[in-house]
């Protein structure tokens, strides 16, 4: 799991002009947290849980921000929203904007065109502090298989904190108003409200993480309890201040031990945050709480040594710079060694120091801006507009997806025309002629990620969290007046055939209904609970007389094996009992350019090697989903339609899998096919269904034009 962390806003350096001295233990904790994150991203041995540095930061941030707000509320009887946001703008926006602008310009210079569009979208979301939700949505997008980590991935935690900054002051104002109206003690009421919110968020974090750890990781709702834990420490200060020194020192040592344990025992396979995040959260809270009781304890003195204070003061800038720097290195030197990555990370320290001295401190401590909140907020808006405008320009200047094949034949170019009217299709005697250099690629490599099949494009694939099939009156394709009903069930490997099946259904007079769900083939074991619940409901639905299909078409991707056959059989039973027949479509294998780095996709390779795509060819790979699909077809005595030879044609003769066939790019991302190539496969799929006895059109009457998706409604 790629994870990053935002150092909390608050006092950052020994030069900070604030009331009272800075707590050295908190500065040291920030140094610990940013070092955890750096070690994880660099790949240092023994840092598998370094991504949990973000949890440390969240607790610190909740404590520091709440300290400011509660002090203002109790001393002045009010909280000034303009003043609060002016402080946040001076603290956060200068460095954040400089890094966003620099990252965007670097991406313009070195990233493939397709990823430039993606980067522009991400920078826009980061500018608006909603990029965590963008990343969460991608976690439920199974077609984002093998996607490269974003260059601004680390801004997700800044988004979480900024959303906290929006809600938390307003909630304090509301509680202050209620306390006044009801004649209640403000701090006591705020403590009760906050404790309730922390409990709810923690429970939801545990539940949501168990069901969908990818989306839970980026969600503000599953992280709020960590910020709230830090906030509660402020409200419990009077009680904590009375803790005896030996107890406080023990708590601090214990808290540091919990944080250290997180670094060592947690890894990317741990469902996070959930209950596992209690380890760093409780540990950090214990250290901060101990510092309230005894600010000069031995653990506090250890955390407050000069080098730790220095790194703590740089933690915000260091956090912002290190990830784009490492991402740029991975792009230009994907095989960079550990020492090289360490050097780049150390270089980020220099960038952070320069940013602090030349940008952050001059803006943050400007007397002019400090006196004029309106001017500060205007400057913040200009900063956000600058990075947003640059990102928008990157998006608007990108190539646009063409939805037609523009005369390219795709898979049809492989077929011997003389065999089209026969029971057995033959490949042309010179398949190399169909995979040779072409003047124009379809789609443009920069738009391949947008080249989706019909049902996914229309939003008819249920995401990984969904538990209910699409409504009965939606997501129908083919002939609306057809007498034969076809149900397409399974994961995205089934959905990718929706464009071709729509065209076949039109010719055959079938009504086609899409029931696919991301990362969820038609099984009820070995996957997420949401997948199991969805499939059980769908199974019962397909057994009802008014919904029973005549044909069920299914497929599956990676993550399934022969042991799941009984599960699939059980789910198919209601439809089979109602008279349905089943067609099993083989899985499709992925491609990795053998002449490029392991992380380079086929379409990125083609964007660079348009004139000579030789480096973009791939070695043949097994289709992992067939481990389930082949025995399932055998058990059902059902047709098993394998179009693999038309996806990776004659690999022995040609020396591998061609990235382009008949002028059409084959793979979209990972092992998914482009929508364009699926449409070009339509006549071949239709022919296979006729030969299998599923479709009724005589082979001599089949159309040999690629499918054309209907326009968006």
N, C-alpha and C positions, 0 to 999 in steps of 0.2 A: 504494500500500500504506500503510495506516495503521499506524504503528509508534511505540512509546513505549519509554522506558528508565528503569530504576531506578538511581539513584545508589547505589553500593555502601555497605554498612554499614561503619562504621569511624570514625576520628576525624573530626569534622565541623566543629569551630569552633576558633578560637584559644583559646577558654576550656576546651577539652577537658582534663580532668585526667588525662593519661596520662603514662607515663614517657617522657621525651625530647621534643624539639621535633617539631612536625608538619613534614612535608616540604612545602614550598611548591609544588614542581612537581606533586605529586599533588593538592593542593587546586586548583591551577590547571587541571590536566587535568579535574577534576570540573566546574569552571566551563565549560571548553570543551565538554564533553559535554552538559551541560544546556542550554547556549546553542544547540548544534546541534539538539537536540530541539525547543526552543522555536521556533527559526527555521523548522524544518520544519512544525510544527503551525500556526504563525501564517500560513505561506505566503509567507515572505520570498523574493524573487528570489535565485537562486543558492544555495538551500539544499536542493536536490532529494535530496541524500544525508544530510540531517540525521537521519533515523531511525537511522543507524548510530551515533549517540551511545550507544545501548544497548551496542554492542560495546566502546566505550571503558570504559563503566562495568563491564562484566563482567570485563575484565582487571584493572582497579583493585581490584575486590572480591575476586577470587581472590588477589591479592597481599596485601591487608591482612588478610583472614581467615586465610590460611595463615601469615602472619607471627605472628599471635597464637597459633595452635595449635602451630606448630613450636617457638616459644619456650617454651611451657608444657611440651611433650613433652620437650624437651632439658634444660630446667632442673629439672623436677620428676619426669621419668621417667613421666609419666602425663598424660592429658587428662581433665579433669572435665567430663562432659556437662552436669550441672545448672548448673555455673558458666557454661559456654559459652552455654547457652540463656537463662540469666538475663540475661547481657549483651545477647544479641540481642533479648530481649523488651523490655528497657529502652530499647534503641536504636530498634527498629523499630515496635513496636506502638502507642505513644501517638499519634504523628502519623498512622499508617496507619488507626487506628480512628477518629480524629476526622474524617478525610477521607471514610472510608466512610460513617459516620453522616450527615455533612453531605450527601454525594452522594445517599444514599437519600432523605433528607427533601426535597431539592430535586426529585428525580425524582417523588416523590409529589405535589408541587405543580404541576409543569409538564408531565410526560410524559403521552401518551395512555395509557389504561388497559392496553392490550395490551403496551406497552413497559415498563410498571411491573412486570409479571410477569417479563419478561425481565431487567430491572434487578435485581430481587430475587434471581433465580437467579444472576446474575453476582456480586453482592455476597457471596452465600453462598460461591460458589467462591473469590472473592478472600479472604474471611475464612479459608478453609481452605487457602489457598496452592496451589490446583490450577486456577486460572482459566486458566492457559496451555493446559491440556489441553482445557478447554471451548472456547476459541477455536480450537484446532487441530481439534476435532471439527466445528466450524461450517465450517471451510475445506473439509472433505470433504462438506459438506451443500450440494448444488447448489441446494436449495430455499431456501437463505439468500440467494438472489439479491437484490442491491440492499439488503441489510440495513444499517441505520445502525450506525456504529461505537459500541461500548459506551462508556458514561460511565466505566467502570472498566477500559477496555482497557489502560491503562498498568500495571495491577497484574500483568500477565502476567510481566513481568521480575522483579518481586518474588517471584512464585511460583517462577520458575526458580532464583533465588538461595536461597530458603528450602529448596527441595529439595536444592540443593547443600550447604546448611548441615546437612541431615539426614545425608547420605551421607558427606561429607568427613571430619568428626571421627571417625566410626565406622571409616572406612578407615584413618585415621592410627593409631587405637588398635589395629586389626588388624595393621598393618605393624609397629608398636612391639612388639607381642607376638611376632610372627614373628621379628623381629630379635633379640629377647632369647632366644627358644628356639633359634634357629639360630646364635646368636653372630655375627650379621652387623651391619654398621654401619647404624644406623637411617636416617640421612639418605641414604646411598647407595641402600639398598633402596627407600626412599620415592621417590627420584628416578626409579629404573627403573620402578616401578609407575606413577607419575604420567605419565611420558613415554609409556608404553604406552597408557594410557587416553586421553591427549591425541591420540595418533596414530589410535586407533580412532574416537574421536568426530569427528575432522576428516574422516576418510575417509567415515564415515557421513553427515556433514553435506553433503559434496560429492555423494554418491550420492543421498541423500534429497531434497536441494534440486533436483537435476536432474529428479527424477521427480514431486515434489509440493512445490513451493516454499511453498505456503500453509501446509501443516501443518508443514513443516520450520522455518518462521520461528518458531513458538511452542514447538517441542519442546525439552525440557531436554536430550535426547540429542544434538541438533545444536548445542547451545550450550556443552556441558560443556568442550569443548576451549578455549574462550575463557577461562573461569574457570580452567581448568588451566594455560593459558599464563601467567597472572599468578602462579599458585601455583608454577610451575617457577622463576620469578625468585627466589623466596625460597630455594629449594634450591640455586640457582646463585650465591648471593650471594658466597661466597668467591672464586670465579673472576671474577665481574663487578667486584668491588672492586679487582682488580689492573689493570683496563683503564686505559690512560693517559688523561689529561685531554683532550687534543685529539681522541682517538678518541671519547671519551664525548660531548663537545660535538657532534661531527659526527653521532653516532648520534641524539642528542636532536633536532637540527635536522631530520635526515632523518625521524625518527618524526613530528614535527609536520607535515612536508610531506605524509606519507602520510595523516594524519588530515584535513588540509585538502583533499587531493585527493579523499578520500572524499566530502566535503561537496559538491564541485563536479561530479564525473564520474559518481557513482552516482545512480540515481533509482529511483522506485517500480517500474519495469519490470525492474530487475535481480533475477535470481533470488538469494534471500538466505536464510540466510547463505552456505553453500557456500564455494567457493574465493574468491569476491569479498570475503568478510568478512576475508580475510587482510590486506587493506589497512589498515583501522583497528586490527585486532588486533595485527599486527606493529608498526604505528606506535606504539600505546600502550605495548606491551611495550618498545620501543626507548627511549622517553622514561623509563620507570621504571627500566630497566636502567642507562641513563646516569646517572640520579640516584644509583644505588648507588655508581657509580664516582666521581662528582664532583657532590656535592649542591648546590654553589654555582656551577654552570656558567652561562654567559650564558642559555641557554634556560630553565634552572631559575629564574634570577632573574626572567626575563620572566614566567614562569607564576606566580611567587610574589608579584607585586605586590599591594598591598592590595586593589584592587577584585576581582581574581581570587580571592584568599583569601576575601573576603566572599561572593562568589557560590558558591564551592566549599563554604563552610560552610552555605549555605542550599540546596544542590543537592537534598538529599533532600526537604525540604518544598516547594521550588519545583517539583520534578518531580511530587510528589503532587497539588498544587493546580492546576497550570496546565491540565491536560487536562479535569477536570470544569468548570473555569471557561469554557474555550473551548467545551466541549460544551453548556453551558447557554446561552451566547451564540448558538450555532448553532441551538438550539431556539427561542429567543424572537426572534432576529434572524438568520434564515438568510441574509439579504443583507448582513450586516455587512461593512463595508469593511475593507481592510487596516489603516488607522490605528486603527480601533476594536478590531480583534483585537490589535493591538500594545498598546493601552492596557490591555486585559483581561489580557494576559500580564504586563505590568508590575505590575498589581494583584496578581497571584499572588506577586510578590516580597514585597509587604507581608504577605500572608497567611502566606507561609513564614517571615518574620521573627517575626511574632507567635506562630506555632506553636512556633518554636524557643525563644523567650524564655519563653513562658507554659506550654508543655506539655513539649516534648522535653527541654530542659536540666533543669528541676526534677525530672523523673522519672529521667532518665538519671544524674544526679549526686546523687540522694538518698542520704545516708549510711545511712538506715534500710533502704532497699531494697538497697543495695550490700552490707550486712552479712547480709541475710537472703534467701537464694536462694529459699526456699520461698514467702516473701511476694511476691517478684518474680514468680515463675511463677504464683502464684494471681492476682495483679493482671493478668498477661497473659491468663490464661484468662477472667477477667471481661471484659476489653476485647474479646476475640474473641467471647465470648458475646453481648455487647451489640450489636455490628454484625450478628452472625449472626441474633439474635432479631428485630431490626428488619427484616432482609431476608426472613426466613421469614414474618413477618407480612404483608409486601407480597405474597408469593407466595400465601399461604393465603387472603387476602381477595379475590383476583382472581376474576373470573367464570370459570365452567367451560364447556367446549365441550359443546353439545348435539349429539348425533349424528343426530337426526332433523330433517326439514325443517319440522316443526310446522305442516303445512298449507300452507306456501308452495309455489308451483308451479314457481318458477325458470323455466328456458327453455321449459317446456311452455306457459307463459302466453302465449308469442308465437305459438303455432301456431293456425292457423284450424282449429277442430274438424272442419269439413266436409271438410278435405283429408287427414285422418288415414288414411283407407282408400284413398287414391289413390296413384298412383306418384310424384306430385310434391307435396311438402309446401308449403303456402303460409303466409306470415306473415299474421297477422290484419290487418285493414284499419286498425286504430287501435293500432299498436304502443306509442304513448305511454301507453296505459292500463296496459301491462304494466311500465312503468318509472317510474310515478309514485310519489309518497310512500307509504310503508307505515308501519303502526303498529309492526311488529316486524321487525328484520333477522335473517336467518339466514345464517351464524352471528352471534352477537354480535360486533361489530367488535373487541372486546378479545380474542377467542379465535381470530381468523382464522388466525394463524400455526400453530395446532394443527390446522387443518381440512385434513387430508392425505387423499390417496387411499389405497386399500386396501393395495397392495403396499408402499408407503413406510411406512405405519403399522405393517405387520407386519415391518419390517426386511428386506424382500426386495429392496431396491435396493442393489446393491453400491456401496461408496463409491469415491471417486476413486483410491484407492490399490490397490484390489483387482484381482487378475488372474485369478481363477477364477470361473466361473459358479456360481450357487447349486446346492447339492447336488440330485441327481436326484429325491429324495423330498420336497423342500421347495418351498414357494411355488407350490402348485397351487391353482387357483380354478375356478369353474364347476362342471360336473357331473362328479363323480369317476368315474362309470361311462360317460361319453360316448365315442362312437366317433371323434369328430373332435378332433384335438389342435391347439391354437393356441399359438404362441410369440409373446410380446410382447417385442420387442427394441428397444434404443435407449437414449436418455438419459432424464432426468426428464420431458421433454416426451412421451415415450411412456408412461412409468409413470403420469402423471397421469390416464390413461384407464382404469386398472386397475379402479376401482370400477364404471364403466359396462360394461366388457368382461366383468367377472365376472357381472353381471346378464344381459347378452346371452347369455353362455355357458350360464347356467342354463336359459334359455328354448330355446336351440338344441341343447342336449345336447352342448356342447363341453367338453373339458378344456383349461383355460387355464394356461399356465406363464409366470411372470414372469422375464425374463432381463435386466432393465434395470440400467444402471450410471450413476452420477452423472457429468455432464459428458462423456459418451461415447456419441455416436450410433454407428450400425453402420458405422464406417469404420476403416481402419488406416493413416491418414496424417493429418498435421496436428494431432494431439492428443498426449497424453502417452504415454510408452512403456507405462505400465500399461494405458491404454485400448487401445492396439494389441494388446498381448499378450492381454488379455481377449477382444477381438473375434475374434482369430485362433483362440483355443481354442474360443470359442462357435461360430464358423463350422464348425469340424471336428465339433463335437458335434452340431450340427443336421443334418449330412450322414450321420451314422451311422443305420443302419436302425432300431435300437431307440429312437432319440431323434428321428427325423425328424418334423417337424410337417406337418400338412396345410395349415395357414395360418400365415403369418408377418405379424404386424402391427407396423409400425415408424413412428417419427416422429423429429424432431430439433429442437433449439432453435438458438440463435445460435452462430456460429462455424464454419459449414459453407457450402460453395458448390458450384456446378455442377462445378468441377474435381475434386470428390471422388466423382463419380458412378461412375467406374470402380472406385474402391476399394470402394464399397458393393456394386456388382455382383459383384465378386470374392468378397466375403464371403458374399453371398447364394447364390452358385452351388451350393455343396454341397446346400443345402436345396432349391433349384430342381431340381437334378438328381434329387433324391429324390422329386420330385413335388409340392412345396409351391407354393401360390399366395401372392402378396404383396398386402397391403393397406397403403397409405400414408396415414397420418393427417396432415393439415396442421398446421403449427406454429400456436401461439397467440401473439398480440401482447400487449404490455404496456400498462398504463394508468398515466398520471400525471395527478393532478388539476390541471386548468388554472387553478383558482382558488386554488391553494395553492403553497407553495414546491416547488422541484424535488425535494427530498429527502423530501417527504411522500408516504406511500403512500395508496392509495384507502381502505383500512380505517381508517387514522388520521384521514383527512379525515371519513369517515362517523361516527366516534366523536364528532367535534366538531359536525358538521352533520347530526344525525339528523333534525331537523324539516324542513330544506330542504337536500337533497343537491346543489343546483345547482353549488356550487364543486367538487364531487367528480367531475364529468363530465370525460372525457378526449378529446383529439383522436385520430382514427383513426391507427393505426400499421401499418406493414408487419410481417409475421411473418417474421423473418430466416431461419428454418430452411427456408422454402419455396424458397430459392435452390438447395438441394440436393434437396428432396423433389419438386418439380414435375418437373424433368428425370429424376429417378429413376423416378417413376411412368410417364413417357412412354417411357423406355427399356424398362421391363418390361411396358409395356402393361397396367399394373395399376390398379385403382381408386384414385383420389385423393379421399379424403373430407375435405371442407373444411366445418367447422361454424362458420367465422368469422361468417357472417351471423346465427347464433343466439347469438354471444358479444358481438358489437358490432352490435346490430340497427339497420337503417335509419339509419346515421349522417348521411346527407345530409338526410333528413326530420326527424330528431330533433335534429340539430345537434351530433353527437358520439357517444361511446360512454358508455352508461349504466353507472354503478358497481353498480347493483342492478337485477336483472331478476326479476320475479315474486316479489319479497320476498327474493331470495337474492343475497348479495354475489358478484360475478363473479370478481374476481381475488384471489388470495391474497397474492402478493408478486411484484413485477416482472411477468413475463409468464406465471406459473403460475396456473392456475385453482384456486379453492377446491374442496375435495373435495365440498362440498355442491352447487356448481353443476355439477360433472361428473356427479354422480348425477342431477341434474335433466335433464341432456342425454341420458340413457340412451335414452329412446324415440326421440329424433331420430337418434342414432347408429345404433340398431338398424334404423330405417327406411332409412337411407342404405346400410347393409350389405345389406339385402334388395334394394333397387333395383339395387345393384351386382352382384347375383348371388352374393354371398358367403354370406349367411344364407338359410335356406330357409323360414322362417315367412312365410306370406302377410301382406301389409300389413294386410289387414282383421282379422287375428288378433293383431296386436301389442298388448302391454300398454302403457298410457300412464301407469304409475305410476313415479316416480323409483326409482332403485336403492336398495337398503338393504344396507349393508355387514354382513357377518356379525360377530358379537361377537368380541372378541379371544380367542384360545385360552388 
